[in-house]
Amino acid sequence: AETYPDGRHKWFERPDLEDGKPNNLAGESAATYLHRVINSPSPRTMTLATGSNDAIKVWVNGHVVLDKNVKRGLKENEDTFTVPLERGENNLLMKVVNYGGMYSFFFRRVDEQVGDVPMRIERILASAPGSRSEPDALELRGYYRRLNSPEWKALDEERLKAVEAEKAFEATIPTTMVMREMEEPRETFVLNRGQYDQPGDKVLAALPSAFPPLPEGAPSNRLGLAKWLVDPANPLTARVTVNRFWQQQFGVGIVETAEDFGTQGTLPSHPELLDWLATEFVRTGWDVKALHRLMVTSAAFRQSSKLTPLMKEKDPGNRLLARGPRYRMDAEVLRDTALALGGILVRTLGGPSVRPYQPPGLWEEMAYGDGYSAQIFVQDHGEALYRRSMYTFWKRQVPPPNMQIFDAPSREVCQMRRPRTNTPLQALALLNDPQVVEAARHFAARMMTETGGDPMSRAAYGFTLATARTPSAKELAVLVKVYEAQLAEYKANAEAATKLLTVGESPRNDSLDPAEHAAWTVIASLLMNLDETVTLG
């Protein structure tokens, strides 16, 4: 543990590296040496626990005590081993090698006893009383009291329980990353042709001159920028926001290019409406719920979406709002609608991300080894399979396929609006995705148990649940005809009925006749694939 004579390699103190916690290191395909001195008042052994990402080698007083040349992810206490210590100073040298990806290590010293005295207490006793730090003196006094005062020991145990309870409570409190200004802002320079070692003119934080200035008295930092963004005099923020909400409700924004309000974007179809909505949004204190209520209760939203030949000729894109909005649901809404129709949607708020059904092997195709997180897909079970889609775990390079098929963005970049395609693969997904087939099975059970026993009543009930309207006599006749044909098929092929009814992990209602249940599952799947079911408006 000596500095190289040529000065190229030097040791640096790293007080930020903590024992008993994972510590991240910098670099990729690199090696890092870590050294420390362990003082021992007498010859003894000590148990150490380490973990590494990837390889690790440990020397004590020049002797190799651990050598693991492996590629692996970090696990705490993965290697536990005992080392001999001499009296006095003992040099521990640890080498951590990274082969790519995450780079970290873990180290913990397991204190041993010297007779009945813990090693850390003997270390304090070995020092002169006048040289002991206040924490060492308090620890020594506490150790003495625990040995000689039963009353104090009992109180101390209560204190420790309270400390553990406090830690457990704090662990349940959600945390988030925050940013704050540095006490002394870092100097920033224009770099000559981007070269980091060729700084040019010094610059300060400010807004582009094309924008309105910061509010009077606002600091030139993030707080000032935030105040500028929501300043009622700012003409941009409220308009961009209400345009996105309008897009959410009507399928397309007043400004169609929701991501671009500049010269490359489209002009608003109703500029005065956009202005009024923006000012109303600010006037109500940026009340998002009130703004959405205003939109969905408007005459423009509530009017019929029926397309007449004249409308198709004059306004095919409905930019004049001559009819109500009509567009296919987003991917997340489609999945949640299917689960809701089946009565299996879990509406619990909050909690960790979940991993519902998806085809096997997709993540492995884009895996980079154990050095990275989220490399192997492990499906959840129970209620986690039926939570709202907003809680689905999202791996950007491999997004959930049932979302991607319906034009959900990969989230690799920010996307203000989604394209809406119409492909055969979407119909196949709605017919064959295990999540949708399972939901159809439960939807069928609802039709069989929540209404009358005749096919006409069940078909009408299911149609109304799926489309929010009463079916016509012709539509009912078609549904009943399909049901009767499917019933005959499944009565003749019980194995096919069983195969259909066992899709998904949730149990089926065993009181229902399998052939009837399978036939109604086909009807439920048909209803869930109707254009009226998957389309808003």
C-alpha positions in Angstrom: 0.0 0.0 0.0 2.7 2.4 -1.0 2.6 5.2 -3.6 4.5 4.4 -6.8 7.9 6.2 -7.0 7.1 7.8 -10.3 4.0 9.5 -8.9 1.6 8.2 -11.6 -0.4 6.1 -9.2 -1.3 7.6 -5.8 -3.6 6.6 -2.9 -6.6 8.8 -2.2 -8.7 8.9 1.0 -12.3 7.9 0.4 -14.3 8.7 3.5 -17.5 8.4 1.4 -17.1 4.6 1.2 -19.1 3.0 4.0 -18.8 -0.4 5.7 -21.9 -2.5 5.6 -23.4 -0.8 2.5 -23.0 -1.2 -1.2 -20.5 1.3 -2.6 -20.4 2.3 -6.3 -17.0 2.8 -8.0 -16.2 4.7 -11.2 -15.1 3.2 -14.4 -15.9 0.3 -16.7 -13.5 -2.6 -17.5 -11.4 -1.2 -14.6 -9.7 -2.3 -11.4 -9.7 -0.5 -8.1 -7.4 -1.1 -5.1 -8.7 -0.3 -1.6 -6.5 -0.3 1.5 -7.0 0.1 5.2 -5.2 -0.6 8.5 -6.8 -2.8 11.1 -5.4 -2.4 14.6 -5.6 -5.4 16.9 -4.5 -5.3 20.6 -3.5 -9.0 20.5 -3.2 -11.8 17.9 -6.6 -13.1 16.9 -8.8 -14.0 14.0 -11.5 -11.8 12.4 -14.4 -12.6 10.1 -14.9 -10.4 7.1 -17.9 -10.3 4.7 -17.5 -8.9 1.1 -19.4 -8.7 -2.1 -18.3 -7.4 -5.5 -19.2 -6.6 -9.1 -17.3 -8.4 -10.6 -14.0 -10.1 -9.4 -12.4 -9.6 -6.0 -9.1 -10.4 -4.4 -8.1 -9.7 -0.7 -4.7 -9.7 0.9 -4.0 -9.4 4.7 -0.4 -8.6 5.6 0.7 -9.7 2.1 -1.1 -13.1 2.1 -4.0 -13.8 -0.2 -7.1 -14.6 1.9 -9.8 -14.4 -0.9 -9.6 -14.8 -4.7 -12.8 -14.8 -6.8 -12.2 -14.1 -10.5 -15.9 -14.1 -11.5 -18.5 -12.1 -13.4 -21.4 -11.4 -11.2 -23.7 -8.8 -9.7 -23.2 -7.4 -6.3 -24.7 -9.3 -3.3 -24.1 -8.2 0.2 -22.2 -10.7 2.4 -21.7 -13.0 -0.6 -18.2 -14.0 0.5 -17.6 -14.6 4.3 -14.1 -15.6 5.4 -11.8 -15.5 8.4 -8.4 -13.8 8.4 -5.6 -14.0 11.0 -4.5 -10.7 12.6 -1.2 -9.9 14.3 -0.9 -7.6 17.3 -0.7 -4.0 16.2 -1.2 -2.8 12.7 -2.5 -5.2 10.0 -2.7 -4.1 6.3 -5.7 -5.2 4.4 -5.6 -4.7 0.6 -8.6 -5.4 -1.6 -8.7 -5.4 -5.4 -12.1 -5.1 -7.2 -12.2 -5.7 -11.0 -15.1 -4.7 -13.2 -15.6 -6.4 -16.6 -18.5 -4.1 -17.7 -21.7 -2.7 -16.5 -22.3 -1.8 -12.8 -19.2 -1.4 -10.7 -19.5 -1.7 -6.9 -18.4 -3.6 -3.8 -19.5 -4.4 -0.3 -17.3 -4.8 2.8 -18.2 -5.5 6.4 -16.0 -6.3 9.4 -17.5 -8.8 11.8 -16.1 -7.9 15.2 -14.8 -10.8 17.3 -14.7 -11.2 21.1 -11.5 -11.2 23.1 -12.7 -13.4 26.0 -15.9 -11.6 27.1 -14.9 -8.2 25.8 -15.9 -7.1 22.2 -13.0 -6.1 20.1 -14.2 -2.5 19.6 -14.3 -2.1 23.4 -10.8 -3.5 23.8 -9.6 -1.1 21.1 -11.0 1.8 23.1 -9.5 0.5 26.4 -6.1 0.3 24.7 -6.1 4.1 24.1 -5.2 6.7 26.7 -8.3 8.1 28.5 -7.4 11.6 27.5 -7.2 10.8 23.8 -10.6 9.1 23.5 -13.2 10.7 21.3 -16.6 11.6 22.8 -18.4 8.8 20.9 -15.7 6.3 22.1 -16.1 7.5 25.7 -19.9 7.2 25.5 -19.7 3.7 24.0 -17.3 2.6 26.8 -19.6 4.1 29.5 -22.7 2.4 27.9 -20.9 -1.0 27.8 -20.0 -0.6 31.5 -23.5 0.3 32.5 -25.0 -2.7 30.6 -22.7 -5.0 32.5 -23.3 -3.5 36.0 -26.8 -2.0 36.0 -29.8 -4.2 35.2 -32.1 -1.2 35.4 -30.0 0.7 32.9 -29.7 -2.4 30.6 -33.5 -2.8 30.6 -34.0 0.9 29.7 -31.3 0.7 27.0 -33.1 -2.4 25.5 -36.3 -0.4 25.4 -34.4 2.5 23.7 -33.0 0.1 21.1 -36.4 -1.3 20.4 -37.7 2.3 19.9 -34.8 3.1 17.6 -35.6 -0.1 15.5 -39.3 0.8 15.4 -38.4 4.3 14.2 -36.1 2.9 11.5 -38.9 0.5 10.4 -41.4 3.4 10.2 -39.0 5.6 8.2 -38.4 2.7 5.8 -42.1 2.8 4.9 -42.0 6.5 4.0 -41.6 7.0 0.2 -38.5 9.0 -0.8 -37.7 10.9 -4.0 -34.7 12.6 -5.5 -34.6 16.4 -5.1 -32.3 19.0 -6.4 -31.0 22.1 -4.6 -28.8 25.0 -5.5 -25.1 24.9 -4.6 -24.0 27.5 -2.1 -21.4 28.7 -4.5 -22.6 28.2 -8.1 -20.1 26.4 -10.4 -18.5 28.7 -13.0 -19.7 27.8 -16.5 -17.9 28.7 -19.7 -18.6 28.5 -23.4 -16.3 25.7 -24.6 -14.2 26.4 -27.8 -15.6 23.9 -30.3 -16.9 21.8 -27.4 -13.4 21.1 -26.0 -13.7 20.7 -22.3 -10.1 21.9 -21.8 -10.6 25.1 -23.9 -13.0 27.3 -21.9 -14.1 30.6 -23.5 -16.4 33.3 -22.2 -18.0 32.9 -18.8 -21.8 32.6 -18.9 -24.6 32.8 -16.3 -27.9 31.1 -16.1 -30.6 33.0 -18.0 -33.6 32.6 -20.3 -33.2 32.8 -24.1 -33.8 36.4 -25.2 -36.8 35.3 -27.4 -38.8 34.5 -24.3 -40.3 37.0 -21.8 -37.9 37.9 -19.0 -38.0 36.4 -15.5 -40.5 38.0 -13.0 -39.1 41.0 -11.3 -37.0 40.0 -8.2 -36.9 36.3 -9.2 -33.5 34.6 -8.7 -31.7 33.4 -11.8 -31.9 29.7 -10.8 -34.3 26.8 -10.9 -36.7 28.5 -8.4 -36.8 31.6 -10.6 -37.4 29.4 -13.7 -40.3 27.6 -11.9 -41.9 30.9 -11.0 -41.5 32.1 -14.6 -43.1 29.0 -15.9 -46.3 29.4 -13.9 -46.4 33.2 -14.0 -49.9 34.3 -15.2 -48.2 36.6 -17.7 -46.4 33.6 -19.4 -48.3 33.0 -22.6 -46.9 29.5 -23.2 -47.2 27.2 -20.2 -51.0 27.2 -19.7 -51.7 26.9 -23.4 -49.4 24.0 -23.9 -50.9 22.3 -20.9 -54.5 22.7 -21.8 -53.8 21.7 -25.3 -52.4 18.3 -24.0 -55.5 17.9 -21.9 -57.7 18.7 -24.9 -55.7 16.1 -26.9 -56.4 13.5 -24.2 -60.1 14.0 -24.3 -60.7 14.7 -28.0 -57.9 12.6 -29.6 -56.2 15.6 -31.2 -55.1 18.9 -29.7 -56.4 22.3 -30.7 -52.8 22.7 -31.8 -52.3 19.3 -33.6 -48.5 19.3 -33.0 -48.8 19.1 -29.2 -45.0 18.8 -29.1 -44.3 21.9 -31.2 -45.9 25.3 -30.7 -43.1 26.9 -32.7 -42.8 27.8 -36.4 -42.6 24.2 -37.4 -45.8 23.3 -35.7 -49.4 23.6 -36.9 -51.6 26.6 -36.2 -54.4 26.2 -33.7 -57.8 25.3 -35.1 -59.5 27.5 -32.6 -57.1 30.1 -31.3 -59.6 32.0 -29.2 -60.8 28.8 -27.5 -57.2 27.9 -26.7 -56.7 31.4 -25.2 -59.9 31.1 -23.1 -59.1 27.6 -21.8 -55.6 28.8 -20.8 -56.8 31.8 -18.9 -59.6 29.8 -17.3 -57.0 27.2 -16.2 -54.9 29.9 -14.5 -57.9 31.7 -13.0 -59.0 28.5 -11.3 -55.6 28.0 -9.7 -54.3 25.4 -12.2 -57.1 23.0 -11.2 -56.7 20.0 -13.5 -59.8 18.2 -12.4 -62.0 21.3 -13.0 -60.5 21.7 -16.5 -61.2 18.1 -17.4 -64.8 18.4 -16.1 -65.2 21.5 -18.2 -64.1 19.7 -21.3 -66.1 16.5 -20.9 -69.3 18.4 -20.0 -69.0 20.7 -23.0 -71.4 20.5 -26.0 -68.4 19.8 -28.3 -67.5 16.7 -26.3 -71.0 15.4 -25.7 -72.3 15.7 -29.3 -72.7 12.7 -31.5 -69.6 11.3 -33.2 -71.6 10.1 -36.2 -69.9 11.0 -39.5 -72.1 12.2 -42.3 -71.1 12.3 -46.0 -71.0 16.1 -45.8 -68.8 16.1 -42.7 -66.5 13.6 -44.3 -66.2 15.8 -47.4 -65.8 19.1 -45.6 -63.9 18.1 -42.4 -62.6 14.6 -42.4 -60.2 15.3 -39.5 -63.0 16.9 -37.4 -60.8 20.0 -36.9 -64.0 22.2 -36.9 -65.6 20.1 -34.1 -68.7 19.5 -36.1 -69.1 16.1 -34.4 -67.9 14.5 -31.2 -64.5 12.9 -30.8 -64.0 9.3 -31.8 -60.7 7.4 -31.5 -59.4 4.0 -30.4 -58.4 3.8 -26.8 -54.8 3.9 -25.7 -53.0 0.7 -24.9 -53.3 1.0 -21.1 -57.0 1.9 -21.3 -57.7 -1.1 -23.5 -56.1 -3.5 -21.1 -57.8 -1.9 -18.1 -61.2 -2.0 -19.9 -60.8 -5.7 -20.5 -60.0 -6.4 -16.9 -62.9 -4.1 -15.7 -65.4 -6.0 -17.9 -64.2 -9.2 -16.4 -64.6 -7.7 -12.9 -61.0 -8.6 -12.0 -59.3 -5.1 -12.3 -57.5 -4.4 -9.0 -58.1 -0.7 -8.2 -55.7 -0.5 -5.2 -53.8 2.8 -5.3 -50.0 3.0 -5.1 -47.5 0.3 -4.5 -44.6 -1.1 -6.4 -44.5 -1.9 -10.2 -45.9 -5.2 -11.3 -45.0 -7.7 -14.0 -48.2 -9.2 -15.7 -48.2 -11.8 -18.4 -45.9 -11.5 -21.4 -44.3 -13.9 -23.8 -41.2 -15.7 -22.5 -37.6 -14.8 -23.5 -38.2 -11.2 -24.6 -36.0 -9.6 -21.9 -33.3 -12.2 -22.4 -33.0 -11.1 -26.1 -31.8 -7.7 -24.8 -29.9 -8.9 -21.7 -26.4 -7.7 -20.9 -25.5 -10.1 -18.1 -25.7 -10.1 -14.3 -24.0 -6.7 -14.1 -27.2 -4.9 -15.0 -30.6 -4.9 -13.4 -33.9 -6.2 -14.9 -32.2 -8.7 -17.2 -34.6 -11.7 -16.6 -38.4 -11.3 -16.6 -40.0 -12.9 -13.6 -43.8 -12.8 -13.8 -45.8 -11.8 -10.8 -48.8 -13.7 -9.5 -52.0 -13.1 -7.7 -53.5 -9.6 -7.6 -50.3 -8.1 -9.2 -51.5 -9.7 -12.5 -54.6 -7.6 -12.5 -53.5 -4.2 -11.4 -54.1 -1.1 -13.5 -51.7 -0.8 -16.4 -50.1 2.4 -15.0 -48.4 0.1 -12.5 -46.8 -2.2 -15.1 -43.0 -2.4 -14.9 -41.6 -0.7 -18.0 -38.3 -1.8 -19.5 -37.5 0.8 -22.1 -35.6 -1.4 -24.5 -38.3 -4.1 -24.2 -41.6 -2.5 -23.4 -44.6 -4.7 -22.7 -45.6 -6.2 -26.1 -49.3 -5.9 -25.5 -48.8 -2.1 -25.0 -46.4 -1.7 -27.9 -48.8 -3.4 -30.4 -51.3 -0.6 -29.6 -48.8 2.2 -30.2 -47.7 2.9 -26.6 -44.3 4.7 -26.8 -41.1 2.9 -25.7 -40.4 5.8 -23.3 -36.8 5.9 -24.6 -37.6 9.5 -25.5 -40.4 11.9 -24.4 -43.4 11.7 -26.7 -46.2 14.2 -26.5 -48.7 12.4 -28.7 -49.1 8.8 -29.8 -49.7 7.6 -33.4 -52.9 5.5 -33.8 -52.5 2.6 -36.2 -54.9 -0.1 -37.2 -53.2 -3.5 -37.9 -54.2 -7.2 -37.9 -51.8 -7.8 -35.1 -54.0 -5.6 -32.8 -57.0 -7.8 -33.5 -55.0 -11.0 -32.9 -53.7 -9.6 -29.6 -57.3 -8.8 -28.4 -58.3 -12.3 -29.4 -55.3 -14.3 -28.0 -53.5 -12.3 -25.4 -53.7 -14.5 -22.2 -54.7 -11.4 -20.2 -57.6 -10.6 -22.5 -58.7 -14.3 -22.8 -58.7 -14.6 -19.0 -60.7 -11.4 -18.7 -63.2 -12.7 -21.3 -63.6 -15.9 -19.2 -64.6 -13.8 -16.2 -66.7 -11.5 -18.3 -68.6 -14.6 -19.5 -69.1 -15.7 -15.9 -70.6 -12.3 -15.1 -73.1 -12.7 -18.0 -74.0 -16.2 -16.7 -74.4 -15.2 -13.0 -75.6 -11.6 -13.0 -78.6 -11.9 -15.2 -81.3 -14.3 -16.4 -80.6 -17.8 -17.5 -81.8 -17.5 -21.1 -79.2 -16.7 -23.9 -81.0 -13.6 -25.1 -80.8 -11.9 -21.6 -77.2 -12.9 -21.1 -76.2 -11.6 -24.6 -78.0 -8.3 -24.0 -76.4 -7.8 -20.6 -72.9 -8.4 -21.9 -73.5 -6.2 -25.0 -74.7 -3.3 -22.7 -71.7 -3.7 -20.4 -69.2 -3.6 -23.3 -70.7 -0.9 -25.4 -72.8 1.2 -22.9 -75.9 0.9 -25.2 -78.8 -1.5 -25.7 -78.3 -3.9 -28.6 -80.8 -4.2 -31.5 -82.8 -7.3 -32.2 -80.6 -8.1 -35.2 -77.4 -7.8 -33.1 -78.9 -10.0 -30.4 -79.9 -12.6 -33.0 -76.3 -12.8 -34.3 -74.8 -13.2 -30.8 -77.3 -15.9 -29.8 -76.6 -17.8 -33.1 -72.8 -17.7 -32.5 -73.4 -18.8 -28.9 -75.5 -21.8 -29.9 -72.9 -22.9 -32.5 -70.0 -22.6 -30.0 -72.0 -24.4 -27.4 -72.6 -27.4 -29.7 -68.9 -27.4 -30.6 -67.7 -27.4 -26.9 -70.3 -30.0 -25.9 -68.7 -32.3 -28.5 -65.2 -31.4 -27.5 -64.8 -31.1 -23.7 -61.0 -30.9 -24.0 -61.2 -27.7 -26.0 -63.5 -26.2 -23.5 -61.2 -27.0 -20.6 -58.2 -25.6 -22.5 -60.0 -22.3 -23.1 -61.2 -22.1 -19.5 -57.7 -22.7 -18.0 -56.0 -19.7 -19.7 -54.7 -17.4 -17.0 -53.9 -18.1 -13.3 -57.1 -17.0 -11.7 -59.5 -19.9 -10.8 -62.8 -20.3 -12.7 -66.3 -20.6 -11.3 -66.6 -24.4 -11.0 -70.4 -24.2 -10.5 -70.8 -23.2 -14.2 -71.2 -25.8 -16.9 -67.8 -26.0 -18.8 -69.3 -26.1 -22.3 -71.7 -23.2 -21.6 -68.9 -21.2 -19.9 -66.6 -21.8 -22.8 -69.2 -20.7 -25.3 -70.0 -17.5 -23.4 -66.3 -16.9 -23.2 -66.2 -16.8 -27.0 -69.1 -14.3 -27.0 -67.3 -12.2 -24.4 -64.2 -12.2 -26.5 -66.3 -11.1 -29.5 -67.9 -8.3 -27.5 -64.5 -7.1 -26.3 -63.3 -6.9 -29.9 -66.2 -4.8 -31.1 -65.2 -1.5 -32.6 -67.6 0.2 -30.2 -65.8 -1.4 -27.2 -62.3 -0.4 -28.1 -63.2 3.0 -29.5 -64.1 6.1 -27.5 -67.0 8.2 -28.9 
